[in-house]
Amino acid sequence: MTAPAHTARDHQPGNGSNGSYWRDIYRAVASIATGLKLTLRYLFSRSVTIHYPFERLAFAPRYRGIHEFEAEKCIACNLCAKACPVDCIYIDATAPRKIDPKTAKASGGELVRFAIDYQKCMFCGLCTEPCPTDCIHMGKLHDLSAYTRQEMVVEFTELDRRGQRTPLPLWIDRNAERIPWVAAERERILRGELATDAADVPSV
């Protein structure tokens, strides 16, 4: 059997097998009105756009950015490297190191290398959990650009010799003169001042 063909009479006002003609019009108009109401509400509301980098982004307290490293507290125990799920932490020391209780700094062998490959790092923060001396922290910087792959491997021991805890991003160095908050952040990095450690994974 074939389905009966629909005729023009089936769609005339008053023939309500599929709903009233006027009810369909009302629903269409109500739907348009609802959309316009939402559009107008956001059209005249205050903008939430941040004019980055001229305005600073507000990160959550536990935001995990580029690491900050205190080389004088590192005992080269390799626990952070072992906890890293992508094996992006490289540590080398001439001899075992330990914390001197008088100075609260590591002594013994020389920390030859502490490096992180940011081509592989996924900012999970797991390297901060097993560290017995709390020498590695998740920082607040979110942008690390470079021109070569080699530059994405940050040598934290070399930074420590310059008094820095974290690398200075190119965009911060180049824009410090014209953006006040960037200038302040650049000075913090060059001073070797640590950012908050709120993003570290707490020890259990």
Secondary structure, DSSP 8 states (H G I E B T S, - for coil): -------GGGGSTT--TT--HHHHHHHHHHHHHHHHHHHHHHHSS------TTTS-----TT---SEEE-GGG-----HHHHH-TT--EEEEESS-EEEETTTTEEEES-EEEEEEETTT-----GGGSS-TT--EEE-S------SSSGGGEEEHHHHHHTT-SS---HHHHHHTTT-HHHHHHHHHHHHT-----TTS----
